[in-house]
Amino acid sequence: MFRVRDELDEPSFLAIDKRVQTELVPNQPGFLRRTTARREANWVVVTLWATDEAAADFDVAAEAEPVWAEFIGAAVPESFSSERFDTLD
């Protein structure tokens, strides 16, 4: 969960998010699904991975990707939080 920096308008942020969605995430082993949602100023991205290892591998691989740096840089740093959950199915 995060808030987008004030200086970045919504269309600009969504363009960055779309690049992550189409260029980065689907090319990673174990990727299942990703969605972005918003309520007022709060945003959330939910990404489903086949395994915890696939999610951890993405975290490492994403560090080297410029589009990921741009995505993370779009968030207000103190608003950013990340958690992993286990699916029930």
C-alpha positions as CSV (number, residue, x, y, z in Angstrom):
1,M,0.0,0.0,0.0
2,F,1.2,3.5,-0.7
3,R,0.3,7.1,-1.7
4,V,1.6,8.6,-5.0
5,R,3.8,11.7,-4.7
6,D,1.8,14.9,-5.1
7,E,3.9,16.1,-8.0
8,L,3.0,13.0,-10.1
9,D,-0.5,13.2,-11.6
10,E,-2.7,10.1,-11.9
11,P,-2.2,9.5,-15.7
12,S,1.6,9.7,-15.2
13,F,1.5,7.2,-12.4
14,L,-0.8,4.8,-14.3
15,A,1.6,4.9,-17.2
16,I,4.4,3.7,-15.0
17,D,2.2,1.1,-13.4
18,K,1.1,-0.2,-16.8
19,R,4.8,-0.6,-17.8
20,V,5.4,-2.7,-14.6
21,Q,2.2,-4.6,-15.4
22,T,3.1,-5.4,-19.0
23,E,6.9,-5.3,-19.3
24,L,8.3,-6.5,-15.9
25,V,6.0,-8.6,-13.8
26,P,4.5,-11.0,-16.4
27,N,8.0,-12.1,-17.5
28,Q,8.9,-13.4,-14.0
29,P,8.8,-17.1,-13.2
30,G,5.8,-17.9,-11.0
31,F,3.8,-14.8,-11.8
32,L,0.0,-15.5,-11.7
33,R,-1.8,-12.2,-11.5
34,R,-1.4,-8.5,-10.6
35,T,-4.0,-5.7,-10.0
36,T,-3.8,-2.1,-8.9
37,A,-6.6,-0.4,-7.0
38,R,-7.2,2.9,-5.3
39,R,-9.4,4.5,-2.7
40,E,-9.0,8.3,-2.4
41,A,-5.2,8.9,-2.0
42,N,-4.4,5.3,-1.0
43,W,-3.2,2.8,-3.6
44,V,-2.6,-0.9,-3.4
45,V,-1.1,-3.4,-5.7
46,V,-1.9,-7.1,-5.2
47,T,0.4,-9.6,-7.0
48,L,-0.2,-13.3,-6.9
49,W,2.8,-15.6,-7.2
50,A,2.9,-19.4,-7.5
51,T,5.2,-19.7,-4.5
52,D,6.9,-17.6,-1.8
53,E,10.2,-18.3,-3.6
54,A,8.9,-16.7,-6.8
55,A,7.8,-13.6,-4.9
56,A,11.2,-13.4,-3.2
57,D,13.0,-13.9,-6.6
58,F,11.0,-11.1,-8.1
59,D,12.0,-8.7,-5.2
60,V,15.7,-9.4,-6.1
61,A,15.2,-9.2,-9.9
62,A,13.2,-6.0,-9.7
63,E,16.0,-4.1,-8.0
64,A,17.9,-4.1,-11.3
65,E,15.0,-2.8,-13.4
66,P,14.7,0.9,-14.2
67,V,10.9,0.7,-14.5
68,W,10.7,-0.7,-11.0
69,A,12.9,2.1,-9.6
70,E,10.5,4.5,-11.3
71,F,7.5,2.8,-9.8
72,I,8.9,2.8,-6.3
73,G,10.1,6.4,-6.7
74,A,6.5,7.4,-7.5
75,A,5.4,6.5,-4.0
76,V,5.7,8.7,-0.9
77,P,8.4,6.8,0.9
78,E,6.9,6.9,4.4
79,S,3.6,5.7,3.0
80,F,5.0,2.5,1.4
81,S,4.3,-0.8,3.1
82,S,4.6,-4.3,1.7
83,E,3.4,-7.6,3.1
84,R,3.0,-11.2,2.0
85,F,-0.1,-13.2,2.5
86,D,-1.0,-16.9,1.9
87,T,-3.9,-17.6,-0.3
88,L,-6.7,-19.8,1.0
89,D,-7.3,-21.8,-2.2
